[in-house]
Amino acid sequence: MEAWKESFLKQRQVLLLFVFLGGSLAGSGSRRYSVAEEKEKGFLIANVAKDLGLRVEELAERRAQAVSKGNIQYFQLNHQTGDLLLVEKLDREELCGSAEPCVLHFQILLHNPLQFITNELEVIDVNDNAPEFFENAMQLKVLESSPPGTVIPLGNAVDPDVGRNGLQNYTVSPKSHFHVRTRRRRDGRKYPELVLDRALDREEQAELSLTLTALDGGSPPRSGTAQVHILVLDINDNAPEFTQSLYEVQILEKSPVGSVIITVSASDLDTGNFGEISYAFFHASEEILKTFQLNPITGDIELVKGLDYETSNTYEVDIEAKDGGGLSGKCTVIVQVVDVNDNPPELTLSSVTSPIPENSAETVVAVFSVADLDSGDNGKVTCSIQNNLPFILKPSVENFYTIVSEGALDRESRAGYNITITVSDMGTPRLTTQHTITVQVSDVNDNAPAFTQSSYTLFVQENNSPALHIGTISATDSDSGSNAHITYSLLPIHDPQLNLASLISINADNGQLFALRALDYEALQSFEFLVGATDQGSPALSSQALVRVQVLDANDNAPFVLYPLQNASAPFTELLPRAAEPGYLVTKVVAVDRDSGQNAWLSFQLLKATEPGLFSVWAHNGEVRTSRLLSERDVPKHRLLLLVKDNGDPPRSASITLHVLLVDGFSQPYLPLPEVARDSVQDNEDLLTLYLVIALAFVSSLFLLSVLLFVGVRLCRRARAASLRGCSVPEGHFPGHLVDVSGAGTLSQSYQYEVHLTGDSGTGEFKFLNPVIPNLFMEDCEREVKENPHCRSSFVVS
């Protein structure tokens, strides 16, 4: 049973709640129930649900609980039936002693909302105790000279029951000489007095034996008896008399043991043995005998045990003074115990709510009650908590207090609080009790993940291996638990031409980014996408960041020669007049590289030539020029092997084969080169290359070409009639069609080339011929123009 009580007490200290938000708790009207003492455990007192007008289910939902004052719980509330049951058998005498009525106060506590309902239970006395004398045998000495009506005090009986069940009266038998009279003390106790009805004669009857009976008023009544033996004495006509019939004294409860609290005194007018007085307690209770000691000679009453005001604050002590002849006198000493502040306040914690959610409004954190066993100012208490905490202390009903959060809490600022409750009484000196409770703040998903950077730039070398780790994004969340568990993802993009899912993947747990396939700088130099970080709270919060991926170029492309066009069907041939001066521009090699940066920086080099000293190539622009004057000994046909190389590491290169024919002048008929066996596949590739070059030339100079053709044809037709020398271009294999190639790419200036379509070419192939450059030939043409104003040059020089 004791273990059960201790468990129940711990539960009670955890289950009570705080006051409501913004208001004080209100209890319904007090109800009083009654139950007879000695009822067995589990006895039904009342149906609380019915009395409160609540459904039985509400008792469980609102965590109803019956709470008694003090550390012992007498009641249990059945949530399934709503019945209030006894936890253990009640003993009214143990609970209330002689107090009438015997009332136990308790509260019904309801949660959600918090409500206190004060109730009372009156424990009804049953006649379960019989009167009992302190002494089962009494011996009295009565003078034979005692007149009728003489009153002889007798020892009283006690009955723990109260009311009608308590001690009612006394009787004596036989009634030959005496009858008994029942008297009442100021404290309500009844005691008997033996009254002499007929004079005694010692010679006739020296001793008398009586039976004293104490009766209560129960049904059926109970009784107790004591034997009274009376000795009839010779005359001793003066009994001892006290100076006061009633002594009253006050003593501090902390008075030291051995202190004399009072001295009683009695006198006897007789002399000799009849005048010698001795003092003794008269029918003292066991508690009085343990607390006080009476000096039989001096009458000093000494303290033999410490006093406790909270246990007993008043003692009524009866003292008898007896002379040598057996006569006695009585007096009463009333000892009032004065309270001192010797009990610190008691704090009983009913419930603690922890953890509490952050961002919630005012929340009841704890419910507790305070008490002080002292009285007066010593029993008055004050409560307080620290001022630097976001909590306030609110008084509730009777001696209950609640601690309420002052506003919304922030777990990220502070995750827990230690609240120290200080209870002090008003005594002197003040006594204080402190109790500390810990309140944890639970996390709410109120913080979105935050990236360490608003944007990330990642660099990837092209031609990377698939599934290459290219970088990591990171986000943090100041929440905790699942609210801080971050999942990374790629967000949809609005560019339909970029299939992000085939390029990039992300590890959802750690934010690592991987390139799914090899990237090509020439196809995709950079791209952007958004990544998201989402926590696992409810609702989930997220944020996003921009990721920019820069593809770094690698030297994976060799230079590509745009001009002169290289194909296997017919080598490219340039015409070079024998009258060309040193530095004459034979042609210009035009090449491009799809790479970028230094990987696309091109340089040109002459690897091999029929006449090594005749031609040179400028390293930076690819111009092929003559290094010296031509002579008759120079062979008419020259083959040049050129190399164009980029600046990558390692460098890549392409070779160009160029044929140069030496002619005496542009008026010399062009000799067709030997036919080369043609391949159908090569024809198709050459045809495609032809179309690309034509498109490039026409897009850049369509308008200029049209004007030049129109003007050139008209001028040449007029010039033919005048038979100009060297001013016209022979027809046949050298039709007068000019193509203008403007300066672009690595060309530093514009050039015009004469186009020749061979009449027997099945593919319609065209060839770039020698550029028309200001030289001696132009000087001859200018001279002809001066002599003949109708001569117009069909060559345009830029």
C-alpha positions in Angstrom: 0.0 0.0 0.0 2.8 2.4 0.9 4.5 1.8 -2.5 1.2 2.4 -4.2 0.8 5.7 -2.4 4.3 6.8 -3.4 3.6 5.9 -7.0 0.3 7.8 -6.9 1.9 10.8 -5.4 4.5 10.9 -8.2 1.7 10.7 -10.8 -0.2 13.5 -9.1 2.9 15.7 -9.2 3.2 15.3 -13.0 -0.5 15.4 -14.1 -1.9 18.7 -12.8 -2.0 21.6 -15.4 -1.5 25.3 -15.5 -4.1 28.2 -15.7 -5.7 29.2 -18.9 -4.2 31.7 -21.3 -4.9 35.3 -20.3 -7.4 34.5 -17.5 -7.7 33.0 -14.1 -9.0 29.5 -13.4 -12.5 29.1 -12.2 -13.9 26.2 -10.2 -17.5 25.2 -10.1 -19.5 25.4 -6.8 -18.2 23.3 -3.9 -19.9 19.9 -3.4 -20.0 17.9 -0.2 -20.1 14.2 -0.1 -20.3 11.9 2.9 -19.1 8.4 3.6 -19.1 6.3 6.8 -15.7 5.5 8.1 -14.2 2.0 7.8 -15.6 1.5 4.3 -13.5 -0.9 2.3 -11.1 0.2 -0.5 -12.9 0.8 -3.8 -16.1 2.0 -2.1 -18.2 4.2 -4.4 -18.5 7.7 -3.0 -20.4 9.3 -5.9 -20.5 9.6 -9.7 -18.4 12.7 -10.4 -19.2 12.8 -14.2 -22.9 12.9 -13.4 -22.5 15.6 -10.7 -20.4 17.7 -13.0 -22.7 17.2 -16.0 -19.9 15.7 -18.1 -19.8 12.8 -20.4 -17.7 9.9 -19.1 -15.4 10.2 -22.2 -14.7 13.8 -21.2 -13.1 12.7 -18.0 -10.4 10.8 -19.9 -10.1 13.5 -22.6 -9.6 16.2 -20.0 -7.4 14.0 -17.8 -9.6 14.4 -14.7 -7.9 13.7 -11.4 -8.9 13.8 -7.8 -6.2 15.6 -5.7 -6.2 15.7 -1.9 -4.3 18.1 0.3 -1.0 16.8 1.7 1.0 13.8 0.6 -1.6 11.1 1.1 -4.3 10.5 -1.5 -7.6 9.0 -0.4 -9.5 9.1 -3.6 -9.3 7.6 -7.1 -11.3 8.8 -10.1 -12.4 6.0 -12.5 -12.2 7.5 -16.1 -14.3 4.6 -17.5 -17.3 5.1 -15.2 -16.8 8.5 -13.7 -17.0 7.0 -10.2 -15.1 8.5 -7.3 -13.7 5.6 -5.3 -11.9 5.2 -2.0 -8.2 4.3 -2.3 -8.0 2.9 1.2 -10.2 2.4 4.3 -10.8 5.7 6.2 -10.4 5.9 10.0 -12.2 9.1 11.2 -10.4 9.0 14.5 -7.0 8.9 12.8 -7.9 11.6 10.4 -9.7 14.1 12.6 -9.3 13.0 16.2 -12.1 14.6 18.2 -12.8 17.3 15.6 -16.5 17.4 14.6 -17.4 17.3 11.7 -14.6 15.4 10.0 -14.2 16.9 6.6 -11.6 16.1 3.9 -11.1 18.7 1.3 -10.1 17.7 -2.2 -10.2 19.1 -5.8 -11.3 17.6 -9.1 -8.7 18.8 -11.7 -9.8 19.0 -15.3 -7.5 19.8 -18.2 -8.2 21.4 -21.6 -9.3 23.8 -20.3 -7.8 23.7 -16.9 -10.5 23.8 -14.1 -10.4 23.2 -10.4 -13.5 22.0 -8.7 -13.4 22.1 -4.9 -15.2 19.3 -3.0 -15.6 18.1 0.5 -16.0 14.6 1.9 -17.5 14.3 5.4 -16.4 11.2 7.1 -19.3 10.0 9.3 -18.4 8.4 12.5 -19.5 4.9 13.3 -19.5 3.3 16.7 -16.3 1.3 16.3 -14.6 2.2 19.6 -15.7 1.4 23.1 -15.0 3.8 26.0 -11.7 2.9 27.8 -10.4 4.0 31.1 -6.8 5.0 31.5 -6.7 2.9 34.7 -8.6 -0.3 35.0 -8.4 -0.2 38.8 -8.6 2.8 41.1 -8.0 3.0 44.8 -9.6 5.7 46.9 -9.4 6.6 50.5 -12.4 8.3 52.0 -12.7 9.7 55.5 -15.4 8.1 57.5 -16.4 11.6 58.6 -17.1 12.6 55.0 -20.7 14.0 55.0 -23.2 12.9 52.4 -22.8 14.9 49.2 -19.1 14.6 49.3 -17.7 14.6 45.8 -14.8 12.4 44.9 -13.2 12.9 41.4 -12.6 9.7 39.5 -10.4 8.9 36.5 -12.2 9.4 33.2 -12.5 7.1 30.2 -11.9 8.1 26.6 -13.9 7.2 23.5 -12.3 8.2 20.1 -15.7 8.3 18.6 -17.6 11.5 18.5 -21.2 12.7 18.7 -23.7 10.1 19.9 -21.1 7.4 19.4 -18.8 9.1 21.9 -18.8 8.9 25.7 -22.1 9.9 27.1 -22.3 9.1 30.8 -21.0 7.0 33.7 -22.7 4.6 36.1 -21.6 2.9 39.2 -22.7 -0.3 40.9 -23.6 -1.2 43.6 -25.4 2.0 44.7 -25.5 1.4 48.4 -23.4 4.4 49.4 -22.5 6.3 46.2 -23.8 7.4 42.9 -21.9 8.8 40.0 -22.3 12.2 38.4 -21.1 12.9 34.8 -19.3 16.2 34.4 -17.9 18.0 31.2 -14.5 19.7 30.9 -14.0 22.9 28.9 -12.5 20.8 26.1 -15.7 18.7 25.9 -14.4 15.6 27.6 -16.7 14.0 30.2 -15.4 12.7 33.5 -17.1 11.1 36.5 -17.5 12.2 40.1 -18.4 9.9 42.8 -21.0 11.4 45.2 -21.5 10.1 48.7 -25.1 9.4 49.4 -24.9 7.9 52.9 -22.4 8.4 55.6 -19.6 5.8 55.9 -18.8 3.8 59.0 -15.4 2.4 59.0 -16.2 0.0 61.8 -19.2 -1.2 59.9 -17.5 -1.5 56.5 -13.8 -0.6 56.1 -13.6 -1.2 52.3 -16.0 -0.8 49.4 -15.7 -2.3 45.9 -17.5 -0.5 43.1 -17.7 -1.0 39.3 -17.5 2.2 37.3 -19.0 1.9 33.8 -18.6 4.3 30.9 -21.3 4.2 28.2 -21.4 5.7 24.7 -24.6 6.5 22.7 -24.0 4.2 19.8 -26.5 1.7 18.5 -25.9 -0.8 20.0 -24.0 1.1 22.8 -20.5 0.2 23.8 -19.1 0.4 27.3 -15.9 0.2 29.3 -15.5 -0.6 33.0 -13.0 0.1 35.8 -12.9 -1.2 39.4 -13.0 1.3 42.2 -11.6 0.2 45.6 -12.5 2.5 48.5 -10.7 2.5 51.8 -12.6 4.2 54.6 -10.1 6.2 56.7 -10.1 7.6 60.0 -10.6 11.3 60.3 -8.1 13.5 58.5 -10.2 16.5 58.2 -8.0 18.7 56.0 -7.2 17.8 52.4 -4.4 19.6 50.5 -5.5 22.7 48.6 -3.7 24.2 45.6 -3.1 27.9 45.5 -4.8 27.9 42.1 -7.2 25.5 40.8 -6.2 26.3 37.2 -2.7 27.1 36.0 -2.0 28.5 32.5 1.4 28.8 31.0 2.8 29.5 27.4 6.0 27.9 26.2 7.9 28.2 22.9 7.9 25.0 20.9 11.7 25.1 20.7 12.3 25.3 24.4 15.2 23.1 25.5 14.6 19.8 27.2 14.9 20.0 31.0 13.4 23.5 31.2 11.0 24.0 34.2 7.8 25.4 32.6 5.8 26.0 35.8 5.7 25.1 39.5 2.4 24.1 41.2 1.9 24.5 45.0 -0.5 23.1 47.5 -0.9 23.4 51.3 -2.5 21.3 54.0 -3.6 22.7 57.4 -3.0 19.4 59.1 0.2 18.6 60.8 2.4 15.7 61.0 2.0 13.0 58.4 -1.4 14.4 57.4 0.3 17.7 56.5 3.0 16.2 54.3 2.2 16.8 50.6 3.4 14.9 47.5 2.6 15.8 43.9 1.7 13.4 41.0 0.1 13.5 37.6 -3.6 12.5 37.9 -4.6 10.0 35.3 -2.2 11.5 32.7 -2.2 10.2 29.2 0.8 8.5 27.7 1.7 11.6 25.6 1.8 13.8 28.7 4.0 11.3 30.6 6.4 11.3 27.7 6.5 15.1 27.4 6.5 16.3 31.0 8.0 15.3 34.4 6.6 16.4 37.8 8.8 16.7 40.8 6.8 15.1 43.6 8.4 17.2 46.3 8.7 20.7 44.7 5.9 20.6 42.2 8.2 21.6 39.3 7.0 20.5 35.9 9.9 19.9 33.6 10.1 19.4 29.8 11.5 16.0 29.0 10.8 16.0 25.2 10.8 18.7 22.5 7.5 20.3 21.7 6.1 20.7 18.2 3.4 23.2 17.7 2.3 21.5 14.5 1.7 18.2 16.3 0.1 19.5 19.4 -0.4 23.1 20.5 -2.2 22.6 23.8 -1.7 20.2 26.8 -4.1 19.9 29.7 -2.4 18.3 32.7 -4.2 17.3 35.9 -2.1 17.2 39.1 -3.0 15.7 42.4 -1.6 16.8 45.7 -1.9 14.1 48.4 -1.1 14.4 52.1 0.1 11.6 54.4 -3.4 10.8 55.5 -4.5 10.0 51.9 -6.5 13.2 51.4 -5.8 14.9 48.0 -6.5 18.0 46.1 -6.6 18.6 42.4 -5.6 21.3 40.0 -5.3 21.7 36.2 -2.3 23.1 34.3 -3.0 24.3 30.7 0.2 24.4 28.7 -0.1 26.5 25.5 2.7 25.8 22.9 3.8 29.0 21.1 4.6 28.6 17.5 8.1 29.5 16.2 9.1 29.6 12.5 10.7 26.2 12.4 9.1 24.7 9.3 10.2 25.8 5.8 7.5 26.2 3.2 6.6 23.0 1.3 6.2 23.0 -2.5 4.3 20.2 -4.1 4.7 20.0 -7.9 1.5 18.8 -9.5 2.5 18.8 -13.2 5.2 19.9 -15.6 4.6 20.3 -19.3 7.9 19.7 -21.2 8.8 20.1 -24.0 6.6 22.9 -25.2 6.4 23.8 -28.9 8.1 27.0 -30.0 6.1 29.8 -31.5 3.0 28.7 -29.5 1.0 31.3 -27.6 0.9 31.4 -23.8 1.3 27.9 -22.5 0.9 26.4 -19.0 4.3 25.1 -18.1 3.8 23.9 -14.5 1.1 23.7 -11.7 2.2 23.5 -8.1 0.9 24.1 -4.6 2.6 25.6 -1.5 1.9 25.1 2.2 3.6 25.9 5.6 2.9 24.0 8.7 3.6 27.0 10.9 0.8 29.4 11.9 0.2 33.1 11.7 2.9 35.1 9.8 5.1 32.0 10.1 2.6 30.2 7.8 2.1 32.9 5.2 4.1 32.3 2.1 5.2 34.2 -1.1 6.2 32.7 -4.4 8.5 34.0 -7.1 10.6 33.0 -10.2 13.5 34.6 -12.0 12.8 37.9 -13.7 15.0 37.2 -16.8 12.9 34.4 -18.1 10.0 34.5 -20.6 7.6 33.1 -18.0 5.2 34.6 -15.5 3.9 33.2 -12.2 0.1 33.4 -11.7 -1.8 32.6 -8.4 -4.7 30.1 -8.8 -7.3 28.8 -6.5 -6.4 28.5 -2.8 -2.7 27.7 -2.5 -2.2 26.7 -6.1 0.1 28.6 -8.6 0.8 28.2 -12.3 3.7 29.1 -14.4 2.8 30.4 -17.9 5.0 31.2 -20.9 4.9 34.9 -21.5 4.8 34.6 -25.3 6.0 32.6 -28.2 9.4 31.0 -27.6 12.2 30.5 -30.2 14.0 27.2 -29.9 16.8 28.5 -32.2 17.6 31.2 -29.7 17.3 29.0 -26.6 16.4 25.4 -26.5 15.7 25.0 -22.7 15.1 26.9 -19.5 15.8 26.2 -15.9 13.0 27.8 -13.8 13.7 28.1 -10.1 10.6 28.5 -7.9 11.4 30.3 -4.6 8.9 30.0 -1.8 9.5 32.1 1.4 7.4 32.5 4.5 6.8 35.7 6.5 8.3 34.5 9.7 11.4 35.7 11.5 13.8 34.6 10.4 12.3 33.9 7.0 12.6 30.3 5.7 12.9 29.6 2.0 12.4 26.6 -0.2 13.6 26.4 -3.8 12.7 23.9 -6.5 14.1 24.0 -10.1 12.2 22.6 -13.1 13.6 22.2 -16.6 11.5 23.1 -19.6 12.6 22.1 -23.0 11.4 23.9 -26.2 10.5 21.6 -29.0 11.3 22.5 -32.5 8.7 23.8 -35.1 9.6 23.9 -38.7 9.8 27.7 -39.0 13.2 28.1 -40.8 13.7 27.3 -44.4 17.1 25.8 -45.5 19.6 28.5 -46.4 22.3 27.9 -49.0 25.8 28.9 -48.1 25.9 30.9 -51.4 23.1 32.4 -53.5 24.8 31.1 -56.6 27.5 28.6 -57.4 29.9 28.6 -60.4 31.4 25.2 -61.3 34.1 24.5 -63.9 34.3 21.3 -65.8 36.9 20.3 -68.3 35.3 19.1 -71.5 35.5 15.4 -72.5 35.1 14.5 -68.9 34.4 11.0 -67.8 30.7 10.2 -67.1 29.4 10.4 -63.5 32.2 12.9 -62.7 31.8 14.8 -59.4 31.9 18.4 -60.5 31.1 20.2 -57.2 28.9 20.3 -54.1 26.2 22.6 -53.0 25.4 23.0 -49.3 22.5 24.4 -47.3 21.9 24.6 -43.6 18.7 24.6 -41.5 18.7 26.1 -38.0 15.8 23.8 -37.0 16.5 20.4 -35.5 15.5 16.8 -36.1 13.6 16.0 -39.2 12.9 19.8 -39.6 16.6 20.2 -40.3 17.1 17.1 -42.6 17.7 18.6 -46.0 17.0 16.9 -49.4 18.5 18.4 -52.5 16.9 18.3 -55.9 17.2 19.8 -59.4 14.5 22.3 -60.2 12.7 22.2 -63.7 14.1 24.6 -66.2 12.2 26.5 -68.9 14.8 26.0 -71.7 13.4 23.2 -74.0 16.7 22.9 -75.8 18.6 22.0 -72.6 17.9 18.5 -71.4 19.2 19.0 -67.9 18.3 15.5 -66.7 20.8 14.0 -69.2 23.6 16.4 -68.2 23.5 16.7 -64.4 22.4 14.6 -61.4 22.4 15.5 -57.7 22.8 13.5 -54.6 19.7 14.2 -52.6 21.4 13.6 -49.3 24.7 15.6 -49.6 24.2 18.0 -52.5 27.0 16.5 -54.7 26.6 17.3 -58.4 27.7 14.9 -61.1 28.1 15.3 -64.8 26.2 12.3 -66.4 28.0 12.4 -69.7 31.0 13.9 -71.4 30.6 17.6 -72.1 31.6 19.3 -75.4 32.8 22.8 -75.1 32.2 23.4 -78.8 28.6 22.3 -78.4 27.8 23.8 -74.9 30.1 26.3 -73.3 28.0 27.0 -70.2 24.6 26.4 -68.8 22.6 27.4 -65.7 20.0 25.6 -63.6 18.4 25.9 -60.2 18.8 23.6 -57.3 16.4 23.3 -54.4 16.9 22.4 -50.7 13.8 21.1 -48.9 13.6 20.1 -45.3 11.4 17.3 -44.0 9.2 19.4 -41.7 5.4 19.7 -41.9 4.8 21.7 -43.9 8.1 21.4 -45.7 10.1 24.6 -46.3 12.5 25.0 -49.2 14.9 27.5 -50.9 16.8 27.5 -54.1 20.2 28.6 -55.5 21.5 29.2 -59.0 24.3 26.9 -60.3 26.3 28.0 -63.3 28.5 25.4 -65.0 31.3 26.6 -67.1 32.8 24.1 -69.6 36.5 24.5 -70.0 37.9 24.0 -73.4 40.4 21.2 -74.2 42.5 21.1 -77.3 40.4 18.4 -79.0 39.9 20.0 -82.4 42.6 20.3 -85.1 42.6 23.4 -87.2 40.3 23.2 -90.2 41.3 24.8 -93.5 38.7 26.9 -95.2 40.9 28.1 -98.0 42.4 26.8 -100.1 39.8 24.0 -100.3 41.5 20.6 -99.8 40.1 17.6 -101.5 41.4 14.4 -103.0 39.9 14.8 -106.4 41.8 17.8 -107.7 44.6 19.6 -105.9 44.2 23.3 -105.6 46.3 25.5 -108.0 47.3 29.1 -107.8 48.6 31.1 -110.8 51.7 33.2 -110.3 52.9 35.7 -112.9 56.6 35.4 -113.6 56.8 39.2 -113.4 55.8 39.1 -109.7 57.9 41.1 -107.4 59.4 39.8 -104.1 56.7 39.8 -101.5 54.0 39.1 -104.0 50.9 37.6 -102.4 50.3 34.3 -104.0 47.4 33.2 -101.8 46.3 33.3 -98.2 45.6 30.2 -96.2 42.4 30.6 -94.2 41.9 28.2 -91.3 39.7 28.1 -88.2 39.8 26.1 -84.9 36.6 25.2 -83.0 38.5 25.4 -79.8 38.9 28.7 -77.9 41.6 30.7 -76.2 45.1 29.6 -76.9 43.8 26.3 -78.2 42.5 28.3 -81.2 45.6 30.5 -81.7 46.9 29.4 -85.1 50.3 29.6 -86.7 51.4 28.8 -90.2 54.6 27.1 -91.4 56.0 26.1 -94.8 57.1 22.5 -94.5 58.1 21.6 -98.0 58.4 23.4 -101.4 59.7 22.5 -104.8 61.9 25.6 -104.6 62.6 26.1 -100.9 63.8 29.7 -101.2 61.1 30.9 -103.6 58.1 31.1 -101.2 57.5 32.0 -97.6 54.6 31.9 -95.3 53.7 34.5 -92.7 53.3 32.6 -89.4 50.4 34.6 -88.1 48.1 35.3 -91.0 48.9 32.5 -93.4 49.8 34.7 -96.4 52.0 32.9 -99.0 54.3 35.3 -100.6 57.3 35.2 -103.0 60.6 35.6 -101.4 62.5 36.6 -104.6 62.1 37.4 -108.3 61.2 34.6 -110.6 63.6 33.6 -113.3 63.4 31.5 -116.5 65.1 28.7 -114.7 62.3 28.3 -112.2 60.1 25.3 -113.0 56.6 26.2 -114.1 54.9 24.0 -111.6 55.5 24.2 -107.8 54.1 22.1 -105.0 54.0 23.6 -101.5 53.2 21.7 -98.3 52.1 24.0 -95.5 51.3 23.2 -91.9 48.7 25.1 -89.7 49.1 24.4 -86.0 47.2 25.6 -82.9 48.7 26.6 -79.6 47.2 23.8 -77.5 48.9 21.4 -75.3 49.6 19.1 -77.0 49.2 21.1 -80.2 47.1 19.9 -83.1 47.8 20.6 -86.8 46.5 20.3 -90.3 48.5 20.2 -93.6 47.7 22.1 -96.8 48.9 21.1 -100.2 49.1 24.0 -102.7 50.1 23.9 -106.4 51.4 27.1 -108.0 51.7 27.5 -111.7 54.0 30.1 -113.1 52.5 32.0 -116.1 53.8 34.8 -118.2 50.7 36.8 -117.6 47.0 36.4 -117.0 46.3 36.6 -120.7 48.0 33.1 -121.1 45.4 30.4 -121.5 44.9 28.3 -118.4 46.0 24.8 -119.0 43.7 22.3 -117.4 45.2 19.9 -115.1 45.1 16.1 -115.7 41.9 14.4 -114.8 41.9 12.4 -111.6 39.7 9.3 -111.2 36.7 10.4 -109.2 34.9 8.6 -106.5 31.1 8.9 -106.1 31.3 9.4 -102.3 34.0 11.9 -102.7 32.0 13.7 -105.4 29.1 14.1 -102.9 31.4 15.4 -100.2 33.0 17.9 -102.7 29.6 18.9 -103.8 28.6 19.7 -100.2 31.8 21.6 -99.7 31.1 23.5 -102.9 27.7 24.5 -101.7 29.0 25.7 -98.3 31.7 27.8 -99.9 29.3 29.3 -102.4 26.8 30.1 -99.7 29.6 31.8 -97.7 30.7 33.9 -100.6 27.2 34.8 -101.7 26.0 35.8 -98.2 28.9 38.1 -97.7 29.1 39.7 -101.1 25.8 39.0 -102.9 25.0 42.6 -103.5 28.5 43.7 -104.4 28.9 40.7 -106.8 25.8 41.6 -108.6 26.8 45.1 -109.2 30.3 44.2 -110.3 29.1 41.5 -112.7 26.7 43.8 -114.3 29.2 46.7 -114.7 32.0 44.3 -115.7 30.0 42.6 -118.5 28.9 45.9 -120.0 32.3 47.4 -120.0 33.9 44.3 -121.4 31.5 44.1 -124.3 32.2 47.7 -125.3 35.9 47.1 -124.9 35.9 44.2 -127.3 34.9 46.3 -130.1 37.9 48.6 -129.6 40.3 45.6 -129.7 42.2 46.6 -126.6 45.4 44.8 -126.0 45.7 43.0 -122.7 42.7 44.6 -121.3 40.2 41.9 -122.0 40.3 38.4 -120.6 40.1 35.6 -123.1 36.9 33.7 -123.2 36.7 29.9 -123.1 38.4 28.6 -120.0 38.7 32.0 -118.3 35.2 33.6 -118.2 35.1 36.9 -116.5 33.3 36.1 -113.3 34.7 37.5 -110.1 34.1 36.4 -106.6 34.8 38.9 -103.7 36.0 37.5 -100.5 35.8 40.1 -97.8 38.3 40.2 -94.9 37.0 37.9 -92.3 38.4 35.4 -89.8 42.1 35.6 -90.0 42.1 37.6 -93.3 43.5 41.1 -92.8 42.1 42.6 -96.0 39.6 41.9 -98.7 40.4 40.0 -101.9 38.7 39.2 -105.1 39.2 35.9 -106.9 38.5 34.9 -110.5 36.2 31.8 -110.6 36.7 29.2 -113.3 34.2 26.4 -113.9 35.7 23.7 -116.1 33.4 22.9 -119.0 33.8 19.2 -118.6 33.4 19.1 -114.8 30.5 16.8 -113.9 30.2 18.3 -110.4 30.1 21.9 -111.2 33.2 22.4 -109.1 34.7 25.8 -108.9 38.2 26.9 -108.1 39.6 29.9 -106.4 42.2 31.3 -108.8 44.9 33.8 -108.2 44.0 37.0 -106.5 44.1 40.1 -108.6 46.7 42.3 -106.9 48.1 45.7 -107.8 51.4 44.9 -109.6 53.0 45.4 -113.0 50.0 43.9 -114.7 47.8 46.7 -113.1 50.2 49.3 -114.3 49.9 48.0 -117.9 46.1 48.0 -117.5 46.1 51.6 -116.2 48.3 52.6 -119.2 45.8 51.0 -121.6 42.9 52.8 -119.9 44.7 56.1 -120.4 45.2 55.4 -124.0 41.6 54.1 -124.5 39.0 55.6 -122.2 36.5 52.9 -123.0 38.7 50.2 -121.5 37.5 49.1 -118.1 39.2 46.6 -115.9 37.3 43.5 -115.0 39.4 43.3 -111.8 38.6 45.0 -108.6 41.4 45.6 -106.1 40.7 46.3 -102.5 
